[in-house]
């Protein structure tokens, strides 16, 4: 048996010190390492000696995680306010109860196996972590490093913990000397054991536990099988049951299912294959052994065991729905899935676990639940941004309503289909469905469904920038909603009217007030996350569209992102990343825009339709600015074809002007005109000042603007009047550096072109820089700045080869002194390189640089063991 803390003095001291510090100020401790390295044993051993209250929670490898699973474990132990809050309180009440539990007296909350965490728990941990500095107590989290890379959401939350409260502990494998010493006590070849186990304590234990003279197992499966084979049948029956139950298995459950359970449990405990968890449960000594045992089960044997566990849990009557669904799926019991999946879906949705709710509804639908499950799939698909799946489900529900012949249900189905169609990018079909809904419901006495249908049609008018129709229909819907005490339709209508007014200059502040009111109303009512998110998104995006010079644009986008991410509103989240990428491009922050594009792309093909368009346009622009004209054209032409089908200026203008930008970079005057000429009359007719100014600017550059438009924003008015220096200065004052550089190019004079070139080189815009150099050479300028080296131009972030080396070492956790030693350069030179890397990446510190790089960055000697794709900023 490997000593519990062999070669763990440093890790034990670090954890003990953090717990001591937590008596005065909160601490978060991340214990991270591969399976079998001894994370849990380290934590449990240290906490056994700590004179503080300890509450344990664990994330389980369920098919679909139970919402707030580890926090429910903790609440059962804590009782009181925390149990009440998790039983039915708001998110704020739950957070307050957790912080109070941590603080008085200073306590320790342990969350094991964060790689399996559900999104609702992760959101709460993010809030707890950011507040630890202001109170006492410790949060201890364990996890696998290989699982934190793909889980960008986990990595982002852990990286956001305040640097001064976070402590990271990485238990290392046992040394060869330690393994040889352990092997010698068993008369085994230590070198052979070390070679086959790599010093992993669990593997070492299993290898040394094998029968004397037996070949050293080379895999954990072989090691586990060898050890379990020597146990009697009653013990193996217990192990089989425990291996298919995620998390600790209650003794009462084993007693209800297994014959000779007591004898089997005792044998497993004596053999140290199982360990006690509290007073009423057992678990494998290590998760690897549990997984290995489960994998060894035959299909029919596993299905039989799952059915037995399910029956026992149902008889007990106290299991969480997600656990029941997990075992029902394992048993292939469709009737049980129908019984439990709807409750599991509703429980997940109640804590904003929309992705998990969708999984449960899909399982229910596959098991034959019918219209209820189809409605759940439609609703949760929409909330998760699965636009086409939502349309598919809504069409099926519409077919059912038409067959039933119920006009009220038919009108409701048409209205809901209309919204899903728009979200999927089918605007024309959405209008047809919305008008038909109003016609069907208008023949009935006025009620809630008519109010909702009117509001849905108001929304489509607002999206088409038909402000008068949007306001008229929206106000009619709001009045009808008030008459019927329908808060959901009221906030939907207020959002439509508020957005329409915000897009209309004279009514902008009134519109802003209505949107803030709609958001506050929806956020205060359970089940209206979508409406609250839409109000926040519309406030941010409409402000940028119609009031680009408003300093509130940036903060509003950040606020909306925070809200939508916390509630798993993936469609809105992806959309906002795309919008922010566009803002960052205009500001000359290409690295930040790339981070947003990558964050949006991480949602994958499951998010399509309108949600994906802003980031696809930004991706095309990035390709164009960096010189990949062919890639940019493919990307932008594809999104343009979809934008045309919507007939909405908010889709046509960004897509069209991005194509005009690409043509301009390639000195293709006809291409510029072709990209935006058809948009311009509609933009002028609808009176959108910023859209008119933006499209007119490109036509003017191509020499194809017949008359100057009136009432366009200042930087466009100045440029169209020939005052390019004034336009550049105005753009720069607003923080839009790329736009300022383009205005300097419009000036055309040598000094202006040189100023533009300096901006292009600094932000990494290779294509416009090359265009500026061509023009300077044509003017006979001999001394043209060389610009970034070829290696830097090829680098996505514009880093030189040396800067990339520095970033790689930052990602590995190296300090400046260590970087200087590795690269054989002075510490002062390293300082300069680090500063340049941070500036080019658009990040504030080494931690953010390491995360963007995907490494394990260090700051002041601290190491953060996380890797993978860039996390959302």
CORHU-V31671 format. One record per pair of residues at least 12 apart in sequence whose ideal C-beta (glycine too) atoms are under 7 Angstrom apart, sorted by the first residue. I is the first residue (numbers start at 1). J is the second residue. D is the distance in whole Angstrom. If there is no record, write none. Layout:
# CORHU-V31671
<<I & J & D> <I & J & D>>
This chain:
# CORHU-V31671
<<1 & 205 & 6> <1 & 272 & 7> <2 & 182 & 6> <2 & 201 & 5> <2 & 204 & 6> <2 & 205 & 5> <4 & 41 & 5> <4 & 45 & 5> <5 & 42 & 7> <5 & 45 & 6> <6 & 174 & 6> <6 & 178 & 6> <7 & 174 & 6> <7 & 175 & 6> <7 & 178 & 5> <8 & 42 & 6> <8 & 171 & 7> <11 & 42 & 6> <11 & 169 & 5> <11 & 171 & 5> <12 & 42 & 7> <12 & 46 & 6> <14 & 167 & 6> <14 & 169 & 5> <15 & 29 & 6> <15 & 42 & 7> <15 & 46 & 5> <15 & 169 & 6> <16 & 46 & 6> <18 & 138 & 6> <18 & 167 & 5> <19 & 50 & 5> <19 & 52 & 7> <19 & 108 & 7> <19 & 138 & 6> <22 & 106 & 6> <22 & 136 & 6> <22 & 137 & 6> <22 & 138 & 4> <23 & 106 & 5> <23 & 136 & 6> <24 & 136 & 7> <25 & 133 & 7> <25 & 136 & 7> <26 & 102 & 7> <26 & 132 & 3> <26 & 133 & 6> <26 & 135 & 5> <26 & 136 & 6> <26 & 137 & 6> <26 & 138 & 7> <26 & 165 & 6> <27 & 132 & 7> <27 & 138 & 5> <27 & 165 & 5> <27 & 167 & 6> <28 & 129 & 5> <28 & 132 & 6> <28 & 139 & 5> <28 & 161 & 5> <28 & 165 & 5> <28 & 166 & 5> <29 & 138 & 6> <29 & 140 & 5> <29 & 167 & 5> <29 & 169 & 6> <30 & 141 & 5> <30 & 158 & 6> <30 & 166 & 7> <30 & 168 & 5> <31 & 43 & 6> <31 & 140 & 7> <31 & 142 & 5> <31 & 169 & 5> <32 & 143 & 5> <32 & 145 & 5> <32 & 168 & 7> <32 & 170 & 6> <32 & 865 & 5> <33 & 145 & 7> <33 & 170 & 6> <33 & 171 & 5> <34 & 144 & 6> <34 & 145 & 7> <34 & 146 & 7> <34 & 200 & 7> <35 & 144 & 6> <35 & 287 & 6> <35 & 288 & 5> <36 & 200 & 4> <36 & 201 & 6> <36 & 202 & 3> <36 & 203 & 6> <36 & 286 & 6> <36 & 288 & 5> <37 & 171 & 5> <37 & 173 & 7> <37 & 200 & 6> <37 & 201 & 7> <38 & 171 & 5> <38 & 201 & 5> <39 & 142 & 4> <39 & 171 & 6> <40 & 112 & 6> <40 & 142 & 6> <42 & 171 & 6> <43 & 110 & 6> <43 & 140 & 6> <43 & 142 & 6> <47 & 108 & 6> <52 & 106 & 6> <52 & 107 & 6> <52 & 108 & 6> <53 & 105 & 7> <53 & 107 & 4> <54 & 108 & 5> <54 & 110 & 7> <55 & 74 & 4> <55 & 77 & 5> <55 & 78 & 6> <55 & 107 & 7> <55 & 109 & 5> <56 & 73 & 7> <56 & 110 & 5> <57 & 70 & 3> <57 & 71 & 6> <57 & 73 & 4> <57 & 74 & 4> <57 & 110 & 7> <57 & 111 & 5> <58 & 70 & 6> <58 & 73 & 6> <58 & 112 & 4> <58 & 113 & 6> <58 & 247 & 5> <59 & 111 & 7> <59 & 112 & 7> <59 & 113 & 5> <59 & 114 & 6> <59 & 116 & 4> <59 & 117 & 5> <60 & 116 & 6> <60 & 246 & 4> <60 & 247 & 4> <61 & 116 & 5> <61 & 246 & 5> <62 & 246 & 5> <62 & 322 & 6> <62 & 323 & 7> <62 & 326 & 5> <63 & 326 & 5> <63 & 329 & 6> <64 & 322 & 6> <64 & 325 & 7> <64 & 356 & 5> <64 & 359 & 4> <64 & 360 & 6> <65 & 116 & 7> <65 & 118 & 4> <65 & 322 & 7> <65 & 356 & 6> <66 & 118 & 7> <66 & 320 & 5> <66 & 322 & 4> <66 & 323 & 6> <67 & 118 & 6> <67 & 120 & 5> <67 & 347 & 6> <67 & 348 & 5> <67 & 351 & 5> <67 & 353 & 5> <67 & 356 & 7> <68 & 86 & 6> <68 & 120 & 5> <68 & 121 & 5> <68 & 351 & 6> <69 & 118 & 6> <69 & 121 & 7> <70 & 111 & 5> <70 & 121 & 6> <71 & 86 & 6> <71 & 121 & 6> <71 & 124 & 6> <72 & 86 & 6> <74 & 109 & 6> <78 & 101 & 5> <81 & 97 & 5> <81 & 100 & 7> <82 & 97 & 4> <82 & 98 & 6> <82 & 101 & 5> <85 & 97 & 4> <94 & 124 & 6> <95 & 124 & 6> <95 & 127 & 5> <95 & 128 & 7> <98 & 124 & 7> <98 & 128 & 6> <99 & 128 & 7> <99 & 131 & 6> <99 & 135 & 6> <102 & 135 & 7> <102 & 136 & 7> <102 & 137 & 3> <103 & 135 & 5> <103 & 136 & 5> <103 & 137 & 5> <106 & 136 & 4> <106 & 137 & 5> <107 & 137 & 5> <108 & 137 & 7> <108 & 138 & 5> <108 & 140 & 6> <109 & 139 & 5> <110 & 140 & 5> <111 & 125 & 7> <111 & 141 & 5> <112 & 142 & 5> <113 & 142 & 6> <113 & 143 & 6> <114 & 141 & 5> <114 & 142 & 7> <114 & 143 & 4> <114 & 154 & 6> <115 & 143 & 5> <115 & 144 & 5> <115 & 147 & 3> <115 & 148 & 7> <115 & 151 & 6> <117 & 154 & 6> <118 & 353 & 6> <118 & 356 & 7> <119 & 153 & 7> <119 & 353 & 6> <119 & 355 & 7> <119 & 568 & 6> <120 & 351 & 4> <120 & 352 & 6> <120 & 353 & 5> <122 & 153 & 6> <122 & 154 & 6> <122 & 157 & 6> <123 & 566 & 5> <125 & 157 & 6> <126 & 157 & 4> <126 & 160 & 7> <129 & 157 & 7> <129 & 160 & 7> <129 & 161 & 4> <130 & 160 & 7> <130 & 162 & 7> <132 & 162 & 7> <132 & 165 & 5> <133 & 162 & 5> <133 & 164 & 7> <133 & 165 & 5> <145 & 865 & 5> <148 & 866 & 5> <149 & 867 & 5> <149 & 868 & 3> <150 & 868 & 6> <152 & 602 & 6> <152 & 868 & 6> <152 & 869 & 6> <152 & 871 & 5> <155 & 866 & 4> <155 & 868 & 6> <155 & 871 & 6> <156 & 871 & 4> <156 & 872 & 6> <158 & 866 & 6> <159 & 847 & 6> <159 & 851 & 5> <159 & 864 & 6> <159 & 866 & 6> <159 & 871 & 7> <163 & 847 & 7> <163 & 859 & 6> <163 & 862 & 7> <168 & 862 & 7> <168 & 863 & 6> <168 & 864 & 6> <168 & 865 & 6> <170 & 865 & 6> <173 & 198 & 6> <173 & 199 & 3> <173 & 200 & 6> <174 & 199 & 4> <174 & 201 & 6> <174 & 204 & 6> <175 & 199 & 7> <176 & 194 & 5> <176 & 199 & 7> <179 & 193 & 6> <179 & 194 & 4> <179 & 199 & 6> <179 & 204 & 6> <180 & 194 & 7> <182 & 204 & 7> <182 & 208 & 6> <183 & 208 & 7> <186 & 208 & 5> <188 & 208 & 6> <192 & 216 & 6> <193 & 207 & 5> <193 & 208 & 7> <193 & 216 & 6> <196 & 216 & 5> <196 & 218 & 5> <202 & 286 & 5> <202 & 288 & 6> <203 & 220 & 6> <203 & 223 & 7> <206 & 220 & 7> <206 & 223 & 3> <206 & 224 & 6> <206 & 227 & 6> <207 & 223 & 6> <209 & 227 & 5> <210 & 223 & 7> <210 & 226 & 5> <210 & 227 & 7> <211 & 226 & 7> <214 & 226 & 6> <220 & 288 & 5> <220 & 292 & 5> <221 & 292 & 5> <221 & 295 & 7> <224 & 289 & 5> <224 & 292 & 4> <224 & 293 & 6> <225 & 296 & 6> <227 & 273 & 7> <228 & 273 & 7> <228 & 293 & 7> <231 & 267 & 6> <231 & 271 & 6> <232 & 267 & 6> <234 & 260 & 4> <234 & 263 & 5> <234 & 264 & 4> <234 & 267 & 7> <235 & 264 & 5> <235 & 267 & 4> <235 & 268 & 5> <237 & 258 & 5> <237 & 259 & 7> <237 & 264 & 6> <238 & 254 & 6> <238 & 258 & 6> <238 & 261 & 6> <238 & 264 & 4> <238 & 265 & 6> <238 & 268 & 6> <239 & 268 & 6> <239 & 273 & 7> <239 & 293 & 6> <240 & 293 & 7> <240 & 297 & 6> <240 & 305 & 6> <241 & 254 & 6> <241 & 257 & 6> <241 & 258 & 6> <241 & 305 & 6> <241 & 309 & 7> <242 & 274 & 7> <242 & 282 & 6> <242 & 283 & 7> <242 & 284 & 6> <243 & 290 & 5> <243 & 293 & 4> <243 & 294 & 4> <244 & 294 & 6> <244 & 302 & 6> <244 & 305 & 5> <244 & 306 & 6> <244 & 309 & 7> <244 & 330 & 7> <245 & 309 & 6> <246 & 326 & 7> <248 & 277 & 4> <248 & 281 & 4> <248 & 282 & 7> <248 & 283 & 4> <249 & 281 & 6> <249 & 282 & 6> <249 & 283 & 7> <250 & 280 & 6> <250 & 281 & 5> <251 & 265 & 7> <251 & 280 & 5> <251 & 281 & 6> <251 & 282 & 7> <253 & 309 & 7> <253 & 312 & 6> <256 & 312 & 4> <257 & 308 & 5> <257 & 309 & 6> <257 & 312 & 5> <265 & 282 & 6> <272 & 285 & 6> <273 & 285 & 7> <302 & 330 & 7> <303 & 330 & 7> <303 & 331 & 6> <303 & 332 & 6> <306 & 327 & 5> <306 & 330 & 3> <306 & 331 & 4> <307 & 331 & 4> <307 & 333 & 6> <309 & 327 & 5> <310 & 324 & 7> <310 & 327 & 4> <310 & 328 & 6> <310 & 331 & 6> <310 & 333 & 7> <310 & 336 & 6> <313 & 327 & 7> <321 & 340 & 5> <321 & 343 & 4> <321 & 344 & 4> <321 & 347 & 6> <322 & 344 & 5> <324 & 340 & 4> <325 & 337 & 6> <325 & 340 & 5> <325 & 341 & 5> <325 & 344 & 5> <325 & 360 & 6> <325 & 363 & 7> <328 & 340 & 6> <329 & 363 & 7> <334 & 367 & 4> <334 & 368 & 6> <337 & 363 & 6> <337 & 364 & 6> <337 & 367 & 4> <338 & 364 & 6> <338 & 367 & 5> <338 & 368 & 6> <338 & 369 & 5> <341 & 360 & 5> <341 & 363 & 5> <341 & 364 & 4> <341 & 367 & 7> <342 & 364 & 6> <342 & 369 & 7> <342 & 372 & 6> <342 & 373 & 7> <344 & 360 & 4> <345 & 357 & 5> <345 & 360 & 4> <345 & 361 & 5> <345 & 364 & 7> <345 & 376 & 6> <348 & 360 & 6> <349 & 380 & 7> <352 & 529 & 6> <352 & 567 & 4> <352 & 568 & 5> <353 & 568 & 6> <354 & 380 & 5> <354 & 383 & 5> <354 & 384 & 5> <354 & 568 & 4> <355 & 384 & 6> <355 & 568 & 6> <357 & 380 & 5> <358 & 377 & 7> <358 & 380 & 4> <358 & 381 & 6> <358 & 384 & 6> <361 & 373 & 5> <361 & 376 & 3> <361 & 377 & 5> <361 & 380 & 6> <362 & 377 & 6> <364 & 376 & 7> <365 & 377 & 6> <371 & 397 & 7> <371 & 400 & 6> <374 & 393 & 5> <374 & 396 & 6> <374 & 397 & 6> <375 & 397 & 6> <377 & 393 & 5> <378 & 390 & 5> <378 & 393 & 4> <378 & 394 & 5> <378 & 397 & 6> <381 & 393 & 6> <382 & 420 & 6> <382 & 423 & 6> <383 & 530 & 6> <383 & 569 & 6> <384 & 570 & 5> <384 & 571 & 7> <385 & 570 & 4> <385 & 571 & 3> <385 & 574 & 6> <385 & 603 & 7> <385 & 607 & 4> <385 & 611 & 5> <386 & 606 & 6> <386 & 607 & 7> <387 & 420 & 7> <387 & 423 & 5> <387 & 424 & 4> <387 & 608 & 5> <387 & 609 & 3> <387 & 611 & 7> <388 & 424 & 6> <388 & 608 & 6> <388 & 609 & 7> <390 & 420 & 4> <390 & 423 & 7> <391 & 420 & 5> <391 & 421 & 6> <391 & 424 & 5> <394 & 416 & 6> <394 & 417 & 4> <394 & 420 & 5> <395 & 417 & 7> <397 & 413 & 5> <398 & 413 & 4> <398 & 414 & 7> <398 & 417 & 5> <401 & 413 & 4> <407 & 440 & 5> <407 & 443 & 7> <407 & 444 & 6> <408 & 444 & 6> <408 & 449 & 6> <410 & 440 & 6> <411 & 437 & 5> <411 & 440 & 4> <411 & 441 & 4> <411 & 449 & 5> <411 & 453 & 6> <412 & 449 & 5> <414 & 433 & 5> <414 & 436 & 5> <414 & 437 & 4> <414 & 440 & 7> <415 & 434 & 7> <415 & 437 & 4> <415 & 452 & 6> <415 & 453 & 4> <415 & 456 & 5> <417 & 433 & 5> <418 & 430 & 5> <418 & 433 & 4> <418 & 434 & 4> <418 & 437 & 6> <418 & 456 & 6> <419 & 456 & 6> <421 & 433 & 6> <422 & 460 & 6> <423 & 571 & 7> <423 & 609 & 5> <423 & 610 & 6> <424 & 609 & 4> <425 & 609 & 5> <425 & 610 & 6> <425 & 642 & 6> <425 & 645 & 7> <425 & 646 & 6> <427 & 645 & 7> <427 & 646 & 4> <427 & 647 & 6> <427 & 648 & 6> <430 & 460 & 6> <431 & 460 & 6> <434 & 453 & 7> <434 & 456 & 5> <434 & 457 & 4> <434 & 460 & 6> <435 & 457 & 7> <437 & 453 & 4> <438 & 453 & 5> <438 & 454 & 6> <438 & 457 & 6> <441 & 453 & 5> <446 & 480 & 6> <447 & 484 & 6> <448 & 484 & 5> <448 & 486 & 5> <448 & 489 & 7> <450 & 480 & 7> <451 & 477 & 5> <451 & 480 & 4> <451 & 481 & 5> <451 & 484 & 7> <451 & 486 & 6> <451 & 489 & 5> <452 & 489 & 5> <454 & 473 & 5> <454 & 476 & 6> <454 & 477 & 4> <454 & 480 & 7> <455 & 474 & 6> <455 & 477 & 4> <455 & 489 & 5> <455 & 492 & 5> <455 & 493 & 4> <455 & 496 & 6> <457 & 473 & 5> <458 & 470 & 5> <458 & 473 & 4> <458 & 474 & 4> <458 & 477 & 6> <458 & 493 & 6> <458 & 496 & 4> <459 & 496 & 5> <461 & 473 & 6> <462 & 496 & 5> <462 & 499 & 5> <462 & 500 & 5> <463 & 648 & 6> <463 & 650 & 7> <464 & 647 & 7> <464 & 648 & 6> <465 & 503 & 6> <465 & 649 & 6> <465 & 686 & 5> <465 & 688 & 6> <467 & 500 & 4> <467 & 503 & 7> <467 & 504 & 5> <470 & 496 & 6> <470 & 497 & 7> <470 & 500 & 4> <471 & 497 & 5> <471 & 500 & 5> <471 & 501 & 7> <474 & 493 & 5> <474 & 496 & 4> <474 & 497 & 4> <475 & 497 & 6> <477 & 489 & 6> <477 & 493 & 4> <478 & 490 & 6> <478 & 493 & 4> <478 & 494 & 6> <481 & 493 & 6> <487 & 521 & 7> <487 & 525 & 6> <488 & 528 & 6> <488 & 531 & 7> <491 & 518 & 5> <491 & 521 & 5> <491 & 522 & 4> <491 & 528 & 7> <491 & 531 & 5> <491 & 535 & 7> <492 & 531 & 6> <494 & 514 & 5> <494 & 517 & 6> <494 & 518 & 4> <495 & 515 & 6> <495 & 518 & 5> <495 & 531 & 7> <495 & 534 & 6> <495 & 535 & 5> <495 & 538 & 6> <497 & 514 & 6> <498 & 511 & 5> <498 & 514 & 3> <498 & 515 & 4> <498 & 518 & 6> <499 & 511 & 7> <499 & 515 & 7> <499 & 538 & 4> <499 & 542 & 5> <501 & 514 & 7> <502 & 515 & 7> <502 & 542 & 5> <502 & 543 & 7> <502 & 546 & 6> <503 & 542 & 5> <503 & 545 & 7> <503 & 546 & 5> <505 & 689 & 7> <508 & 547 & 7> <512 & 539 & 7> <515 & 535 & 5> <515 & 538 & 6> <515 & 539 & 4> <518 & 535 & 4> <519 & 532 & 5> <519 & 535 & 4> <519 & 536 & 5> <522 & 535 & 6> <529 & 567 & 5> <529 & 569 & 6> <530 & 569 & 7> <532 & 563 & 7> <533 & 563 & 6> <533 & 564 & 5> <533 & 567 & 7> <533 & 569 & 4> <533 & 572 & 5> <536 & 559 & 6> <536 & 560 & 4> <536 & 563 & 5> <537 & 560 & 5> <537 & 564 & 7> <537 & 572 & 5> <537 & 575 & 7> <537 & 576 & 6> <539 & 556 & 6> <540 & 556 & 4> <540 & 557 & 5> <540 & 560 & 5> <541 & 579 & 5> <543 & 556 & 6> <544 & 579 & 7> <544 & 583 & 6> <545 & 650 & 6> <545 & 690 & 6> <546 & 688 & 7> <546 & 690 & 6> <548 & 690 & 6> <549 & 713 & 7> <549 & 734 & 5> <553 & 583 & 7> <557 & 576 & 6> <557 & 579 & 6> <557 & 580 & 5> <557 & 583 & 7> <560 & 576 & 6> <561 & 573 & 7> <561 & 576 & 5> <564 & 576 & 6> <570 & 603 & 6> <570 & 607 & 6> <571 & 607 & 6> <571 & 611 & 4> <574 & 600 & 5> <574 & 603 & 5> <574 & 607 & 5> <574 & 611 & 5> <574 & 612 & 6> <574 & 615 & 7> <575 & 611 & 5> <575 & 614 & 6> <577 & 596 & 4> <577 & 599 & 5> <577 & 600 & 4> <577 & 615 & 6> <577 & 872 & 7> <578 & 600 & 5> <578 & 613 & 7> <578 & 614 & 3> <578 & 615 & 3> <578 & 618 & 6> <579 & 614 & 5> <580 & 596 & 5> <581 & 593 & 4> <581 & 596 & 4> <581 & 597 & 5> <581 & 614 & 7> <581 & 615 & 6> <581 & 618 & 4> <582 & 614 & 6> <582 & 617 & 7> <582 & 618 & 5> <582 & 654 & 7> <584 & 596 & 7> <585 & 618 & 6> <585 & 621 & 6> <585 & 738 & 6> <586 & 736 & 5> <586 & 738 & 6> <586 & 739 & 6> <587 & 735 & 5> <587 & 736 & 6> <587 & 737 & 6> <587 & 738 & 7> <588 & 737 & 3> <588 & 738 & 5> <588 & 759 & 7> <588 & 763 & 4> <589 & 842 & 5> <590 & 622 & 6> <590 & 625 & 7> <590 & 763 & 6> <590 & 764 & 5> <590 & 765 & 7> <591 & 797 & 5> <591 & 840 & 6> <591 & 841 & 5> <591 & 842 & 4> <592 & 842 & 4> <592 & 873 & 7> <593 & 618 & 6> <593 & 622 & 6> <594 & 622 & 6> <594 & 796 & 6> <595 & 852 & 6> <595 & 870 & 5> <595 & 873 & 5> <596 & 615 & 7> <596 & 873 & 7> <597 & 615 & 5> <597 & 618 & 5> <597 & 619 & 5> <597 & 622 & 7> <598 & 869 & 6> <598 & 870 & 5> <599 & 870 & 7> <599 & 871 & 7> <599 & 872 & 4> <600 & 615 & 4> <601 & 615 & 7> <602 & 869 & 6> <613 & 639 & 6> <613 & 651 & 6> <616 & 635 & 6> <616 & 639 & 5> <617 & 639 & 6> <617 & 654 & 5> <617 & 655 & 6> <617 & 658 & 5> <619 & 635 & 6> <620 & 632 & 5> <620 & 635 & 4> <620 & 636 & 4> <620 & 639 & 7> <620 & 658 & 6> <621 & 658 & 5> <621 & 661 & 7> <623 & 635 & 6> <624 & 661 & 6> <624 & 662 & 4> <624 & 665 & 6> <624 & 767 & 6> <625 & 765 & 4> <625 & 767 & 6> <625 & 768 & 7> <626 & 766 & 5> <626 & 767 & 7> <627 & 766 & 5> <627 & 767 & 5> <629 & 662 & 7> <629 & 666 & 6> <632 & 662 & 5> <633 & 662 & 6> <636 & 655 & 7> <636 & 658 & 5> <636 & 659 & 5> <636 & 662 & 6> <639 & 655 & 5> <640 & 655 & 5> <640 & 656 & 7> <640 & 659 & 6> <643 & 655 & 4> <649 & 682 & 6> <649 & 683 & 6> <649 & 686 & 6> <649 & 688 & 6> <649 & 691 & 6> <652 & 679 & 5> <653 & 679 & 6> <653 & 683 & 7> <653 & 691 & 5> <653 & 694 & 6> <653 & 695 & 6> <656 & 675 & 5> <656 & 676 & 5> <656 & 679 & 5> <657 & 676 & 6> <657 & 694 & 6> <657 & 695 & 7> <657 & 698 & 6> <659 & 675 & 4> <660 & 672 & 5> <660 & 675 & 4> <660 & 676 & 5> <660 & 698 & 4> <663 & 675 & 6> <664 & 701 & 6> <665 & 767 & 5> <665 & 768 & 6> <665 & 771 & 6> <669 & 702 & 5> <672 & 698 & 6> <672 & 701 & 7> <672 & 702 & 4> <673 & 699 & 7> <673 & 702 & 5> <673 & 704 & 5> <676 & 695 & 5> <676 & 698 & 5> <676 & 699 & 6> <677 & 699 & 7> <677 & 704 & 7> <679 & 695 & 5> <680 & 695 & 5> <680 & 696 & 7> <680 & 699 & 6> <683 & 695 & 5> <684 & 709 & 6> <689 & 711 & 6> <689 & 712 & 6> <689 & 713 & 6> <690 & 713 & 6> <692 & 709 & 5> <692 & 712 & 6> <693 & 712 & 4> <693 & 713 & 5> <693 & 716 & 3> <696 & 709 & 5> <696 & 712 & 7> <696 & 716 & 7> <696 & 720 & 6> <697 & 716 & 6> <697 & 719 & 6> <700 & 720 & 6> <701 & 746 & 7> <708 & 720 & 5> <714 & 730 & 5> <715 & 727 & 5> <715 & 730 & 4> <715 & 731 & 5> <715 & 739 & 7> <718 & 730 & 6> <719 & 743 & 6> <719 & 746 & 6> <724 & 743 & 5> <724 & 744 & 7> <724 & 746 & 5> <724 & 747 & 4> <724 & 752 & 7> <725 & 747 & 6> <725 & 752 & 7> <727 & 743 & 4> <728 & 740 & 5> <728 & 743 & 4> <728 & 744 & 5> <731 & 743 & 6> <737 & 759 & 6> <737 & 763 & 7> <738 & 763 & 7> <738 & 765 & 7> <740 & 759 & 7> <741 & 756 & 4> <741 & 759 & 4> <741 & 760 & 6> <741 & 768 & 7> <744 & 756 & 4> <745 & 772 & 6> <750 & 776 & 7> <750 & 779 & 6> <750 & 781 & 6> <753 & 772 & 5> <753 & 775 & 6> <753 & 776 & 5> <756 & 772 & 5> <757 & 769 & 6> <757 & 772 & 4> <757 & 773 & 7> <757 & 785 & 6> <760 & 772 & 6> <761 & 785 & 7> <761 & 787 & 5> <761 & 788 & 6> <764 & 798 & 3> <766 & 793 & 5> <769 & 787 & 6> <797 & 840 & 5> <797 & 841 & 6> <798 & 840 & 5> <799 & 837 & 7> <799 & 840 & 6> <802 & 833 & 6> <803 & 833 & 6> <803 & 836 & 6> <803 & 837 & 5> <805 & 823 & 6> <806 & 819 & 6> <806 & 830 & 7> <806 & 833 & 4> <806 & 834 & 6> <806 & 837 & 6> <807 & 837 & 5> <807 & 849 & 6> <807 & 853 & 5> <809 & 822 & 6> <810 & 846 & 6> <810 & 849 & 6> <810 & 850 & 5> <810 & 853 & 7> <810 & 855 & 7> <810 & 857 & 5> <811 & 850 & 5> <811 & 853 & 4> <811 & 854 & 7> <811 & 855 & 2> <811 & 856 & 6> <811 & 857 & 6> <812 & 855 & 6> <812 & 856 & 6> <813 & 856 & 5> <813 & 857 & 6> <813 & 858 & 4> <813 & 863 & 4> <814 & 858 & 7> <815 & 858 & 6> <815 & 861 & 6> <816 & 830 & 5> <816 & 831 & 6> <816 & 834 & 7> <837 & 849 & 6> <845 & 859 & 6> <846 & 858 & 7> <846 & 859 & 5> <847 & 859 & 5> <847 & 864 & 6> <850 & 864 & 7> <851 & 870 & 7> <851 & 871 & 6> <852 & 870 & 5> <854 & 867 & 5> <854 & 868 & 6> <854 & 869 & 6> <854 & 870 & 7> <855 & 867 & 6>>
